[in-house]
């Protein structure tokens, strides 16, 4: 598996967004509406399509679901614990933490789908789609909580208005009811979803501020350590605990070793936070995926 080849498209789009925003007339005034388009339409369509395109066999996937959910909860708990760590917690800027905490436990669904398909074929694709379906609502709820609390916004109100949560829950219900997207709409829906990846990554690059990392080096290190080193180790423990079969183990490990979600940046900006620090973390996480993905798969002998 050529991980550089797998991750290069995402990283190159982040760089392209940065260059366009800084050195061409396509500046911040252009990218702000693009962020809204991605957040409210394109990325929700991608999530809905990825969850509904294959039937989910809930009974057969119970062990997989247990491993994915418990692993995600542990990652969220680690991220939430950072402000309370002795000595280190007091050095964390609360507002920067509120917007960036999500980068430790959210994941890049698009890379996950591509990776699982290449490593484990149709079974791997189905398994990681199941993980995405059940973990996206959990991780998005966990992402909203620190930001809503830090800005005094209504937590429940933010959840009810969060298009990523709405699209994922509706997709799960749609799948459970045995419904399928009409064949006539399949191609337009797929193309809208694909557009969300390119525009979302370019928007993250447009919001990139390298200087934001210099002011938050400790927090950045802690969050990326959880995302790229601790999460794969948690996944290994979950694979052994739930005695997953090889295809399920590949899906869980790939899922847990992914770079963080490009939509972290868009969510932070939409909730009123300065997104430069989050955009920088998205970029670094994409690069670190070149290490965490091989590390995670090495842990299970792939």
N, C-alpha and C positions, 0 to 999 in steps of 0.2 A: 504494500500500500504506500503510495507516494503522498505523504501528508502535506508536503509543500505544495504539490499540485492541487490538493483538495482545498487548502486554506488560502492560496494565493488570490483567487478571484475575489473573496471577501475583503482581504486586506488591500488589494489594488483599488477597489471601489471606495474604500475609506480615504485612501490617498488622493484619488481623483476628486472626491468631494472637497477635501481640504484645499487642493490646488485651485479648483474652480472658484471657491468662495474667497480665497485670499488674493488671487492674481488675475481674475477676469471680472467682467461686469455682472456675472452670476453670483451676487453677493448675498449677505444675510437676508436682505429684503425678499429675495427669491426663495430661500430655503425655509423660511418660517411657514409659508403656506404648504410647501412640500411636506414638512413634518406633520402638519394637520391631515393632509391627504393620506399619508402612510398610516398614521395612528387610527384615524376614524374609519377608513375604508379598506385600504390595500392589505395591511397586515391581518386584520380580522378575517378577510376573505381567504388569505393563505391558511390560517389556522383552521377555519371551517372546512376547507377543501382537504387538507391533510388528514383530518380526523374522519371525514365522512366517505372517503373514497374506497375504504376497505371495511367489511363487516368486522366488528369486534366480538370475539367469542369470550365473554366475560368469565365464564366458568373455567375455561382452559387457561386463562391469564391471571388467575387469582394469586398465584405465587409471585408472578412478575409484578403485579400491582402492589403487593405487599412490600416487595423489595424496593420498588421505585418510590413509593410514598414514604416509607420509613427513611430511606436515604435522603430524600428531599427535606423531610422534617428535621433531620439531624443537621443538614447543611444550613437550613434557615436558623436553627437554634444557635449554631456557631456564629453566624453573622450577627444575630441579635445580641450575643453575649459580649461583643467587642467593646462597647462603651463601659462595661462593668468590670473589665479586666484590671487587676491591680497594676498601678503605675502607668500602664499603657492607655487605659480608658480615658483618663483625664487629658491626654494629649490629642484627643480626637475632636475635631470641630463638629459640633452637633448637626449643623445644617448640611455640611459635606457628607457626613455619615448617612443622614436621612435619605439623600438622593442616591447614594452609591451603594448602600447595603445590598440592594437587589443584585448587583453584579456578582456576588459570591454564590448565589444559588439559582439564578436564571440561566438559560441555555439557548444556544443558537439552533433552533428547530431545523432550519434548512440544511445545515451541515450534518446534523444528526440523521436526517432522512437519507441523505446521499451516502453517508458512511455505512449505516446499517444495511442498506441495499447492496453495497459492494461487498461487504464482509459476510453477510449471512443470507443474501438473496431475499425472496418474497417473505419468508418467515421473519427475518430480521427487520424488514420494512414494516410489517404488520405489528411486531412487538414494540418497536420504538414509536409507532403511531399511537399505540395504546398508552405508552408512558407519557407522550406529549399530551394526549387527551386528558389524562387525570392529573398530571402535574402542573400544566399551565395555569389552571384556575388557582391551585394552591399557591404556586410561586408568585402569581400576580397579586393575589390577596396579601401575601407576605410582603411584596414590594410596595404596595400602597400604604400599608399600616405606618411605617416610620415617617413617610412623607406627609400623610394626613395629620398625624400627631404633631410633627415638627412645625407644620404651618397653620395649625388650628382648624383645618378643614374637617368636614364630616366624613368619618371613615366609611360608614354605610353608604352615604351619598356618593362618595368616590367609587365604591364598588359597583353600585347600580348604574353608574355612568361610564364604567370602564369598558370600552368596546372589545378588548381582548378577552375579558372574562365572559362578557355576554356572548361573543362568537363561539368560545370554546364550550360553554355549557349548552348552548343551543345545538352545537354540532354533536355533542354526546347524546342529547335527547333525540336528535334526528337519526343518528346511527342506531340507537337502541330501539327505535320504532321501525327499523328495517327500511328506512327511506333512502333514496339515492338521488343525487343531482341529475336532472334530465340530461340525456346525451347531447342535446342541442346546446345546453349551457355549459357543458364540461370544459370545452376549450376556452371560452371567454373567462370563466372562473379561474382556470389554471393560469392564464396569462396575467390576470389581475394579481394573483398571488405571487407570481414570479416578479412582477414589477415592484412589489413591496420590498423584496430583498435588495434589489439594486438601489432604489431610491432611499430606503432606510439606511443602508450602509453609507451612501454618499451624504445623507443628511448628518450622520454621525461624524463623518470627516469634516463637513462644513462647520460643525460645532466644536471641533477639536481645538483645545488650548493646552499646549504642552506645559505652559507655566503653571497650570492648575495642579499638575502632578508634583511640582517642586514644593508646593505649599502643603501637600497632603501625602508625603512619601510613606509615613508610617501606616496610615489608613489604607493606602493603595496596596502596600505590601501584604497587609493582613487579609484583605479581601481576595487578592489574587492567589495567596497561599491556600485559602479555603477552596477556591474554585478549581485550582489546577493541581494541587498536591493532596489535600485532605479528602476532597470528594471522591477521587478514584480509590483511595484506601477504604472509604466508607462503602463504596460500591462492591469492593472485594469481600468485605465482611457480609454484605447483604446477599451476595451470590452464594456464599457458603451457608449462611443462616437459612435461606429459603430453598437451598439445593436446586438451583436453576439448571435447566438443560443448556447445552452449548450455545444454541441460538439465542436463548433468553439472556444468558450471561454476556454475550457480545453486545446485545441491545442495551442492557443495564450499564455496562462499563463504558460503551461509546457515549451513552446519554450523560453519564457522570463526568466524563473527561472533556466535554465540549467547551469551546469558548463561550463566554457569556452572550446573552441576547443583544443583538444590535438595537432592538426596540427599548432597551434600558434608557438610552439617551432621550428618545422621543417621549417616553413616559415621564421622565424627570422634568423635561421642559414643559410638557402639558400640565403638570401639577404645580408650575410656578417656580421651579428651581433652576439655578444656573447650570447649564448642561455641559460646560467645558470639561469638568473633572470626570464626569461619567463617560463622555465621548472618548477621553484619553484612556480610561480603563477598558472600554470596548476595544479600542485599537490594540492596546497591550495584550489583552486577553486573546485576541485573534492570533497574535504572534505566539503567545505561550501555548496555544493549542498544538503547535508543532512539537512541543515537548510532552504535554499531558496526554494527548491521544496515544502516541506510541508507548508511553509509560503505563497507561491504564491497560492497554491490550497486552503488553508484556506481562502484567500481573496475572492475567488469566491464560497465558501461554499462546497468544495469537501472534 
